Amino acid sequence: MTSALAAAAEDAPTTSSAVRSVWTSPLYRGATVALFLSGLGTSAAAPQITLFLVNDLHVSLTTAGLFYLTNITAPIAGYLVGARSDRTGRRLGLFRWCALAGSLGWIAMALAGQVWMPFVISAVVLAFSGAAGSQLFAAIHDDLRTHASPVADGVVSIVRMALTAGWVIGPVLGSILASAAGPRVMLAATGACALAQIVPMGFARISVPEAPVQVQAEAQSERRGQRPSLREMSPLLAFAGLYVLVYAGEPIKYGFLPIYMRDDLRLPTALSGAVIGIQPLIELILMPVAVVVARRIGMMPLMVFGAAFGVGANLCFALTGDAAGMFAGQILMGGVWGVFAALGIIVAQRLLPLAVATASAVFMNSSAIASALGGLTGSLGVSVLGLPHVFFAPALYGLVATGGIAVLSRSRFAVR
């Protein structure tokens, strides 16, 4: 801990420069606000979706768990948007369309009156909303490369922290709003947040082309129909696959932990919201520390420790039966995302540098595959193992991911 703090002190000037760069750039500043709004709205809805399906549309827990399978279409939508973005360089235009799709999808979800409607809306409309954030990160990457910024990693980390900051506040506000006005109002508010993302980016003024000179040259070949080959994408796909295993516990947690805390542990609503909200708070605190530590030991070696934290977190959920155990699990989970949220998008873009929008989309939308895997696992697991033992499944996934990332960190594809 002492060495980490000393390292952070040594890097204080670099961090200060990154903060200054974000503040003075309309693009970086606008993306920071937009991602905060995205995190705020999404995190408000995430813990409430299962409750909405069970209480308002009267589906079973098993059927509610299957809702997360609808996320399987998001990677396809994200890849299509990312590939088009790499061909055209029109990052921000595609971002606005994706944000609009997210707004319409959440509002339609709030108006749903039949069981099938949320499933179709999520699979068809909300699939494109996840590509909004990846377009912002691709635009930021292009701008940083144009200026050859020496604080590029710090800028990306700070902008990414805004998304996490939204997740700190969102679960508590979402639970309060759902309790006071109902889940439909809460879902409509999520749609409003998605639409509001466009506002700060609408006023952004980019003084340079959205794609830097090198990326423009590379994009010319892509416009002739050439795309990254499967061999070129294989390191990225391997990394994204391991990330899926790390992330798979999140839909299980958001789908069943609120129900477990309410029905079995009998925790008050405010306390349950605090349990959900403490994870992104810890994540926010640890993200800048992760960037500093990664400069010394490497990004992927640090991710091995992050994945191991996830194993411990899910064991806390499965084996403890009180509020203290839930907080402990969430604190450990904050360690997971303090590492992966700060470094994941950077690693993905470096694994496929010739198509950063595609890389960003593949990585960010791999969480949708994880949601589908987690939803299927949770749906089957809760019927076989029950609560809270269903959390043994994501603990096993995390153990496999820990070993896989350890192997990848020693390969020739490792990102330092």
DAUR-V702071 format. One record per residue. SS is DSSP state (~ for helix, > for strand, _ for the rest). PHI is phi in whole degrees, -180 to 180 (999 if undefined). OMEGA is omega in whole degrees, 0 to 359 (999 if undefined). Layout:
ss,phi,omega
SS,PHI,OMEGA
SS,PHI,OMEGA
This chain:
ss,phi,omega
_,999,180
~,-62,179
~,-63,179
~,-65,179
~,-68,178
~,-64,178
~,-63,179
~,-63,179
~,-65,179
~,-63,183
_,-91,183
~,-58,178
~,-61,178
~,-63,178
~,-62,179
~,-61,179
~,-65,178
~,-65,178
~,-61,180
~,-64,179
~,-64,179
~,-64,184
~,-69,185
~,-87,182
_,-97,176
~,-59,180
~,-66,182
~,-66,180
~,-66,179
~,-65,178
~,-64,178
~,-61,180
~,-66,181
~,-62,181
~,-71,174
~,-62,179
~,-64,177
~,-62,179
~,-64,179
~,-60,183
~,-69,182
~,-65,182
~,-72,175
~,-67,183
~,-84,189
~,-54,182
_,-76,186
_,-102,185
~,-61,181
~,-62,178
~,-62,178
~,-63,180
~,-65,183
~,-74,188
~,-85,185
_,-96,180
_,-105,170
_,60,174
_,-98,179
_,-78,177
~,-60,180
~,-63,178
~,-66,178
~,-61,177
~,-63,180
~,-70,178
~,-56,184
~,-70,175
~,-66,179
~,-65,180
~,-71,183
~,-64,179
~,-81,183
~,-62,178
~,-61,178
~,-66,178
~,-63,180
~,-64,179
~,-65,179
~,-62,179
~,-66,181
~,-64,180
~,-64,178
~,-66,179
~,-62,179
~,-68,178
~,-75,187
~,-102,185
_,76,183
_,-89,184
~,-67,189
~,-73,176
~,-64,177
~,-68,176
~,-57,182
~,-64,178
~,-65,180
~,-68,178
~,-64,178
~,-64,177
~,-61,178
~,-62,180
~,-64,180
~,-64,181
~,-65,181
~,-68,178
~,-67,176
~,-63,177
~,-62,180
~,-64,182
_,-93,185
_,-62,179
_,-119,180
_,-120,184
~,-60,185
~,-73,189
~,-64,178
~,-59,181
~,-66,180
~,-69,180
~,-60,181
~,-65,184
~,-72,188
~,-98,188
_,-95,183
~,-68,177
~,-57,182
~,-84,184
~,-69,181
_,-66,180
~,-79,182
~,-62,181
~,-63,181
~,-65,178
~,-68,177
~,-65,180
~,-67,176
~,-68,178
~,-64,178
~,-64,178
~,-58,180
~,-60,182
~,-66,179
~,-65,179
~,-68,179
~,-61,182
~,-89,184
_,49,186
_,-66,177
_,-77,181
_,-116,185
~,-58,181
~,-61,179
~,-65,178
~,-63,180
~,-60,181
~,-65,180
~,-65,179
~,-63,178
~,-64,179
~,-63,179
~,-64,177
~,-62,179
~,-65,179
~,-59,176
~,-63,179
~,-73,175
~,-69,187
~,-88,189
~,-56,183
~,-60,179
~,-69,179
~,-63,180
~,-64,180
~,-68,179
~,-67,181
~,-65,179
~,-65,179
~,-70,185
~,-83,187
~,-120,180
_,102,183
~,-66,181
~,-68,177
~,-64,179
~,-62,178
~,-66,176
~,-64,177
~,-65,175
~,-63,176
~,-62,178
~,-65,178
~,-64,179
~,-62,179
~,-69,182
~,-66,176
~,-58,184
~,-69,188
~,-61,181
~,-64,178
~,-77,177
~,-65,179
_,-95,180
_,-70,177
_,-122,181
_,-99,185
_,-81,180
_,-125,176
_,-58,181
_,-63,177
_,-112,178
_,-67,186
~,-58,182
~,-64,181
~,-67,177
~,-62,179
~,-64,178
~,-67,182
~,-69,180
~,-60,178
~,-69,179
~,-68,179
~,-67,177
_,-84,174
_,103,181
_,-85,178
_,-129,178
_,-57,179
_,-75,178
~,-61,178
~,-65,178
~,-66,182
~,-88,188
~,-60,177
~,-62,178
~,-63,181
~,-65,177
~,-64,179
~,-63,180
~,-63,179
~,-64,177
~,-69,176
~,-63,176
~,-58,180
~,-66,177
~,-65,187
~,-80,189
~,-59,179
~,-74,183
~,-64,178
~,-64,176
~,-66,180
~,-64,182
~,-70,180
~,-77,190
~,-121,179
~,-64,176
~,-60,179
~,-68,178
~,-62,180
~,-68,181
~,-79,189
~,-88,183
~,-100,181
_,-88,178
_,57,179
_,-83,176
_,-61,183
~,-59,181
~,-63,180
~,-69,177
~,-62,177
~,-63,178
~,-67,177
~,-62,179
~,-66,186
~,-77,184
~,-71,180
~,-60,180
~,-65,176
~,-64,177
~,-63,178
~,-58,181
~,-62,180
~,-68,187
~,-85,184
~,-59,178
~,-65,176
~,-65,180
~,-62,179
~,-63,181
~,-65,182
~,-65,181
~,-64,178
~,-65,185
~,-102,183
~,-112,182
_,99,184
~,-71,184
~,-68,174
~,-58,177
~,-67,179
~,-67,175
~,-61,178
~,-65,179
~,-61,179
~,-64,179
~,-66,176
~,-60,180
~,-65,176
~,-61,179
~,-63,181
~,-63,182
~,-69,174
~,-67,175
~,-62,180
~,-64,185
~,-79,191
~,-109,178
_,-104,184
_,-132,179
_,-148,183
~,-62,180
~,-61,178
~,-66,178
~,-66,177
~,-63,180
~,-61,179
~,-62,181
~,-70,177
~,-66,176
~,-62,178
~,-65,174
~,-61,175
~,-65,177
~,-58,187
~,-83,170
~,-61,178
~,-83,187
~,-71,179
~,-69,181
~,-75,192
~,-113,188
~,-58,183
~,-67,178
~,-67,179
~,-61,182
~,-60,181
~,-66,179
~,-76,177
~,-78,177
_,-140,188
_,-69,182
_,-84,181
_,-148,189
~,-71,177
~,-68,175
~,-63,179
~,-61,180
~,-63,181
~,-67,180
~,-62,182
~,-67,185
~,-67,180
~,-87,173
~,-65,175
~,-64,177
~,-69,175
~,-63,177
~,-61,178
~,-64,177
~,-65,178
~,-63,179
~,-65,178
~,-64,178
~,-66,179
~,-62,180
~,-65,180
~,-63,178
~,-74,184
~,-68,182
~,-70,178
~,-80,181
~,-94,185
_,-97,183
_,77,176
_,-93,4
_,-98,187
_,-69,175
_,-60,182
~,-74,172
~,-65,182
~,-63,177
~,-66,175
~,-63,178
~,-67,176
~,-56,181
~,-64,179
~,-65,177
~,-63,180
~,-64,179
~,-59,178
~,-65,181
~,-65,179
~,-68,177
~,-61,178
~,-67,181
~,-64,181
~,-68,179
_,-103,180
_,-89,180
_,-73,179
_,-92,185
_,-59,177
_,-100,180
_,-91,999
